[in-house]
Amino acid sequence: DFLCISLVNGFIQLRYNLGDKTVILQTSQPVHTEGNTWHTLRAGRVGNGGYVDLDGDNVTQEAATGMSALDTHTDFFVGGVSSLSLVNSMATENEPTGFSGCIREILINDRELKLTASDAKDGANVGDCDGTACGYSVCKNNGTCQAEDSGFSCSCPELWAGSTCEQSVYCSQNRCGSQALCIPQPHLFSYICVCALGWSGKYCDNKITFLTAKFVGSSYIKYIDPHYRKRDLQHSRISLNFTTDQTEGLVFWMGKGEDEDNDFLALGIANGTLKIVVNLGERISVPLIYSKYSICCERWHSVTIVQNQTCIKVYLDEDLILFEDIDPQRKYTALNYGGICYFGGFEIGKEVNTVTTGLFQQEFIGRIKDVVLFQDSKKIQLMKAEGYNIYNGDDGS
C-alpha cells in the first residue's frame, strides 16, 4: 500500500494504492511558480475515494468497490526519500526525484507534523526557507516575530503573553496546583483550573483517592495496559460497572483514538441505549446497538464484552444481549488496540465526535468502577492512570 503526492509537469498529482489497484488524481490547473507564492494543498482519501484540492480547485473521485484501508509499515517521507528503492514503481509517473521548494504546516489527520531537526527521525539537505531565526509560526496566537542577533523575540497581541505568546494573560499568574491545566475565561477576566487525576479543589491542591471514578464532562482517563505485549489479541475481554447521567456518552475506547485505520473496541450510550463498535482492521463493522430498554439514568449496570476473533458477545447485567460475527470471512481477527484504553473521553482539546468520526457524540458523564481487562485477576487501578477532571464517585454524590 502507498499514498504519494507529487508535482508532475507542473500539476499536483495524488496516487494511492490500498492493495488492489492504483488510483490517480490530478489538479485541473498547474501550480503557479512565479513570485514565490505560497499554495495551500489538501489531499487524501475517505475509504477508497480520493480528493485533491489546490488553492480551492477541487478534484475528487468517488469511492469504488475494493479495499478501504491504507496499510503502511514504512516511515513518512517529505520532499524526498533516503533511497529510491523505497518508492513503489506505481507511486510516481516518471522516475522519482526530490522536491525543490518550500513546505510548511503539514497536517496529517488534523495533527501537525513538526518539521524540525529535533522532531524528525532523519533528513538531509534541508534548509530554512525563511532564512532567519523566526522561521514559520514561531510566535503563537498571531504574535509578530522579530529576528535578532541572538535569535528572535515575539510581540504578542492583547490577552497573550510569554516568550512565544503561548500563554493567556489570565493564566500568567495562575494558582493552579500540581499538573493542573489553566483554562482562561476571557468573559470573566479570570481562569479555571482543570485538575489532574488524583487532585481536586478550586486550585487542584487537595489530594484525593477513590475506587469509583466520577466523570463530569471534559473528563477522561487514559490507561496504558502493561501486559499488552503478552496478550492474545484474538481473544479480548473487558468488563466494568457504570452508571450514566445522560443519554449520550462514550464510556470506553480501547485503541489509539487517533485516526480511522487504528483498531478499536468501544462502548457508549446513544439515544439512551447501549452501543458497541468494533474495528479489527478496515472499519467494516456495523455498530451493535441494544435498544430493548433505556440505559439512562443513575442505575448501575455491569457490562462485559468478549471478542473471540470476529465473534462479539456482549453481556449486560450478566445477561447475553448481543452475539454477532462481524466478519464471517475472518479477514482480520486480532484487536491491535496498542495497549491504550480511554475512559469517558479523550485528551483535553480532542472532541469525542471528531475522534470517533461521529460514532459517539460526546464525553461520558457518570461513574465507572470495577474495570477488568482480559482474564486478569485484579481490577485496573484507575488512580494510577493519566487523566483530568475526575472526581471521587465512591459516595455517590
C-alpha positions, -999 to 999 in steps of 0.1 A, spaced: 0 0 0 11 36 -5 -1 72 -8 21 97 -27 17 134 -35 40 147 -62 45 175 -87 42 162 -123 47 186 -153 35 215 -132 4 197 -118 -2 183 -84 -8 145 -85 -22 122 -58 -16 85 -61 -26 58 -37 -30 20 -36 -49 2 -9 -39 -33 -21 -60 -39 -52 -55 -10 -77 -37 23 -80 -59 55 -80 -46 86 -97 -60 121 -93 -45 153 -108 -54 190 -103 -70 207 -133 -48 238 -130 -10 239 -129 9 253 -99 20 289 -105 56 292 -95 62 329 -101 66 354 -73 74 329 -45 37 324 -40 26 300 -12 0 275 -21 -25 256 1 -28 219 -8 -53 195 7 -53 158 -4 -63 124 9 -88 97 9 -120 87 27 -124 49 24 -112 42 -12 -125 75 -26 -99 103 -30 -96 141 -33 -70 167 -41 -76 205 -37 -51 232 -47 -59 267 -36 -97 259 -37 -96 240 -70 -110 206 -60 -108 173 -78 -125 142 -64 -130 105 -73 -160 87 -58 -154 55 -39 -155 23 -59 -157 -13 -47 -125 -26 -32 -102 -21 -2 -108 9 20 -79 10 45 -43 22 39 -20 -4 54 15 12 55 45 0 76 72 24 65 84 59 76 67 90 64 88 109 39 86 147 30 103 162 -1 122 130 -10 134 96 2 166 82 16 167 56 -12 148 54 -45 143 17 -39 117 26 -12 94 42 -38 68 19 -54 70 20 -92 34 30 -94 37 59 -69 51 83 -95 46 89 -132 83 92 -140 115 83 -122 111 98 -86 132 129 -79 135 151 -48 113 182 -43 129 216 -48 110 244 -29 95 252 4 70 232 25 53 242 58 23 234 80 18 197 72 -13 183 89 -18 145 89 -54 137 100 -56 172 116 -24 167 136 5 190 127 38 173 117 66 193 132 93 198 106 122 204 130 156 187 134 146 175 169 112 161 159 121 144 126 135 109 126 161 117 99 167 140 70 194 155 47 200 187 26 171 206 41 174 244 49 152 271 64 130 288 38 126 318 60 163 323 64 160 338 99 155 326 134 118 334 131 111 305 107 74 296 104 49 300 132 75 306 160 52 331 177 18 316 186 -16 332 186 -9 357 158 22 371 175 47 390 154 83 377 152 113 399 151 147 384 141 176 395 164 213 388 166 207 364 195 177 347 180 142 362 179 116 379 200 78 379 198 55 409 200 23 395 215 -13 406 208 -36 417 236 -45 389 260 -14 368 252 20 366 269 51 345 272 83 342 251 63 328 221 29 343 230 18 308 241 2 318 274 -31 337 281 -26 368 303 -53 353 326 -31 323 333 2 341 336 0 342 374 -24 314 380 -26 294 413 -34 260 397 -16 232 416 2 200 407 0 192 370 -33 211 367 -42 229 335 -51 266 335 -80 274 312 -85 311 305 -120 326 309 -118 359 290 -155 367 295 -149 366 333 -114 382 331 -102 351 350 -94 314 347 -103 280 360 -81 251 370 -87 216 355 -73 191 379 -50 162 371 -61 127 382 -59 124 420 -64 161 427 -95 183 434 -105 217 446 -107 252 430 -69 253 426 -64 215 424 -45 214 457 -65 187 475 -51 152 471 -79 126 467 -82 88 462 -111 67 450 -122 34 436 -151 48 416 -143 75 390 -168 103 386 -168 119 351 -184 154 349 -177 164 313 -144 173 297 -131 144 317 -110 114 307 -88 86 320 -61 72 297 -48 38 309 -18 20 294 -20 -18 296 14 -30 310 6 -65 298 -3 -56 262 26 -73 246 17 -106 263 -20 -105 254 -37 -129 229 -53 -102 208 -76 -126 190 -94 -132 223 -100 -99 241 -123 -91 270 -132 -61 291 -158 -57 319 -168 -28 341 -197 -13 361 -211 21 352 -239 45 357 -247 74 334 -264 107 340 -271 114 303 -285 96 272 -253 102 252 -217 95 261 -185 75 253 -179 50 282 -146 35 270 -125 33 239 -98 5 236 -75 19 209 -52 48 200 -80 72 192 -60 90 165 -73 80 131 -97 58 113 -73 30 105 -64 21 141 -82 -10 156 -106 -2 184 -133 -17 206 -157 9 220 -187 11 243 -210 41 247 -246 54 252 -265 66 221 -301 79 225 -302 62 259 -293 28 246 -262 7 246 -239 10 216 -208 -12 208 -185 -6 179 -156 -28 168 -129 -23 142 -104 -51 136 -86 -36 106 -108 -20 80 -136 -3 99 -161 -26 82 -182 -35 112 -217 -21 118 -223 -7 152 -240 -31 176 -270 -15 193 -291 -29 221 -323 -9 222 -347 -31 242 -346 -8 272 -331 25 282 -297 26 300 -302 61 314 -301 72 341 -285 67 376 -289 29 377 -258 8 379 -251 -16 351 -224 -43 346 -211 -48 310 -188 -74 297 -176 -75 260 -159 -106 247 -141 -107 214 -133 -142 201 -116 -134 167 -145 -119 147 -173 -130 171 -185 -105 196 -205 -113 227 -220 -86 250 -233 -92 285 -255 -66 302 -262 -72 339 -250 -108 334 -275 -115 305 -262 -122 270 -278 -95 249 -257 -95 217 -239 -122 198 -227 -114 163 -200 -124 139 -188 -91 124 -168 -107 96 -175 -144 87 -147 -143 62 -122 -139 91 -101 -113 72 -89 -96 104 -92 -114 137 -70 -96 162 -77 -64 182 -45 -45 179 -55 -17 203 -20 -6 211 -24 -12 248 -43 20 253 -77 23 270 -96 56 272 -125 60 297 -151 88 294 -134 107 266 -100 118 252 -73 143 260 -82 179 266 -89 195 232 -99 163 214 -136 162 208 -153 128 211 -174 134 180 -143 142 159 -120 114 172 -147 87 167 -159 103 134 -194 106 147 -198 71 162 -202 88 196 -214 123 201 -200 135 234 -180 127 265 -193 105 293 -210 120 324 -214 94 351 -194 69 371 -172 39 363 -157 13 385 -145 -24 387 -127 -24 353 -111 -57 344 -91 -65 312 -90 -99 296 -89 -126 323 -68 -106 348 -74 -114 385 -71 -78 396 -91 -47 386 -75 -18 369 -63 9 394 -77 39 376 -60 62 402 -26 52 387 -35 62 351 -34 96 333 -64 118 334 -81 151 341 -113 164 357 -121 132 375 -138 133 409 -143 108 437 -175 89 430 -174 65 459 -200 83 479 -225 85 450 -229 123 454 
